[in-house]
Amino acid sequence: MLDARYVSEHLDEVRALLARRSPEDAALLDNVAELARKRRELVTTTEKLQSERNTASDGMAELAKSGNREAMQARREALKKLSDEVKRRETELAELESAIEEKLLSIPNVPHATTPAGKTDADNPVVRVVGEQPKFDFTPRPHWEIGESLGILDLDRAAKLSGARFSVLWGQGARLERALAAFMLDLHTREHGYTEVYPPFLVKAEALRGTGSLPKFEADLFKTFRGDPNDREPLYLIPTAEVPVTNLHADEVIDGDKLPLAYAAYSPCFRSEAGSYGRDVRGLIRQHQFDKVEIVRFCAPEQGLNELEILTGHAENVLKRLGLAYRVVEHVTGDLTFQSTKSYDLEVWLPSQNAYREISSCSWFGDYQARRAKIRYRPEPKGKPRLVNTLNGSGLAIGRTWLAILEQFQQKDGSVLLPEPLHAFMGSDRLSPRA
């Protein structure tokens, strides 16, 4: 969330920053403008009354020396009336600021100055291309055909169980899913310095508000309730481990010496895919349930830009170790996610589509999430707490890594070569068709 006071006092500046995203985003401030005007007027009035109260209070001591009881009583009554008025205005100001904050929950983050201008993902500049796209002397097949022929992917039985956009993995397919999760977690914890976390997969609404999923993306969430009929507080299935892991430090003040903090977490993820309008209906690209390893970092504001490069590099290292061809693109202002101030996407090459597809999004949120979740740090032992900066990225989406391996390493005989780091876990160097 943006800073309510800063927005109120610098409305035109913030409007211009949001206009870098889109005119529609800038127009969202119209809902705040009138409240901001009332706040400015109320601040002026309240400060004037506070000054009058302080002056009157100081004059009480002089009046007491005069011994004039009637004057003292009159002054005391006037001071009480003035104090009551100040309290009323302060309460009104707090309510007004709360109303502004409520409006700001639906307003996106402002782009960082280094985020390139652009309108859609078609404008995203390619930062680097890594690895060579595989060449085939046969027509490459899509992953769902490969998986079915290997007997490791079953979409029909998944549909029988749960409907469209679910999957069943059999045998070595299920083992490959586990192998990838273990490989990613080991890489991030042993080499990249992350602390592994195993969080709850059901969270309260406050956690989703903290990271920015609520109220903006409620339609994309699955919601349930506790069994106790007297406790109807909803719980939400997490769309990503970013939500519980970021909120581990909600309402806390972190020792500044401990920053940056880095966490890695495996979790299933649940998304209704509201608004996807039939995209990627086949295969594993866009599922209601999928697995992911998430990497999350907390840092001081001045570290944010460099921390984004570090986090992105850690996500890239997974692809490099697996030998997958990919590229890195930077989001332009018009393609930023709701909460992000600066982002990169890692896109893996899919031969069946003759295209790069997203496998990780790495984002820096500034203090946008920290303000919502009240996550602060203390720069010095007795220093005033400041809001941290948060970052996260997929390290990686396991299902999309799974399918990229099938597509990039498919062989003419129907087998799939496995990346060397997975051999020991899989007990083989390839996936072979059923006899």
Phi, psi and omega in degrees: 000142176288158181288116185301317181292319181295318179299317182297322185269347181225047187302314182294322179296314180294322178300319179294322179293318178292331177295338175294331175285304178186155175301327180295320178293320179297324182293340178299335179289347177300329179288344183258336190303312182294319177297321179295320178297315179298322180296315181301316179297318182291323177299315180298313180296316182295317180296323178295316179294322178297320179295318178296319179297317181294320178295315179297322180294319178296325181288344179297322182296317180293320181294325180298326180293332183287338180076009180277099185293322181295317178295322179297316181295318179297317179294321181296318179294319179295321180293320178296317179298319179293318179296320178297320179294320178298315179298320179297316180293321179296321176295317178298321179294317179298319179294322180292318178293325176295321178295321178295317179299321179298319176296321184292342178299336181257011180250130185288171176290158176271146180292146173290155182300333182272356179286124184292149180284146177172166186258319185223177180296341176294340180268355183296122180286144175279122182277315178198154175242129185236129179086157180264137176296133182296146177252140183234146172260024176211167179282115182295142182262155175289159187298328182291327175290319179297312182299319180293320181290331177279349181074027183245353181228130182225102180273331181292314179293326177298319179296324178296323181282317193226349184102191183291156176067037168230163182218153169243129175254133181250149167049240183294338175292315176293321179296321179296322177300313179295319181298318180294318178299314181295317179299314181295315180296318178297318180297314183290324183276319185278326185251327185262353173084020179275150172267126181285139179230139173243095189269169171296151179260356173242132183226160176283165180299326181300323180295320179289326174293325182298323180266351176103004179285331175246142003271356190301318191244032182300326181295341182266003185254150170263133186235143176220181181227155176295160181289335182291118182295342178272354180237092184258023174293126183288150169240143184246138171289133188290139175279343180190155179292348174309322186294301180292324184291316177299321184279001174303329182252019177299139179062028180239159171245115184271141174295122183302333180293342182274349181279147357282148172261144183221125181234144174235136183217133168272142171198153162288153180234145185231123180219136180284345183058038176299133178086005180281341171051049172080008179285142174053049183285341180257145175081203191252007184296316187228093185249157174285333178227128179207163181258150182206148166254122183254140173243131187230137180229145175240135182209171173287154184305320183289349179266349192303312184297316179291324179296327177296319178295321179297310182299316179298319178298324178293319177295319178299324184299330176299313180295320179297314181296328179276352178074025181271136176286134182205175173219162177245128175240150178257135178291135170278170185304320183283352181247006178295146171292163185308318187267345192276149171255338177199135186214151169238147169248138167263128182239121182268147182281130176242106183303323183295334180258352184052044186205159171271138179232146183300135175234347177200142171240124183247121190228148172248129186252004186058221178259016184299311179285322183298324178293320178296315186268357180058055178254115184233168174222158179251110184301319177235161183310321180247015183283163178287132180298145176235159176288137175284172167253143180242150178217151171203165177195160173283133182228043017226185168291116191290316181300319180288329174292317178305310184288329178293323176297314179300318185282317183285330186250018178292147181244162183298328182279003178096352178278171177228123177286141180259141176301144185306320181298345182260354187301312184297318181291320184279341182071020182195163177255005180200161170257129184245149179298155176294143180292000000 
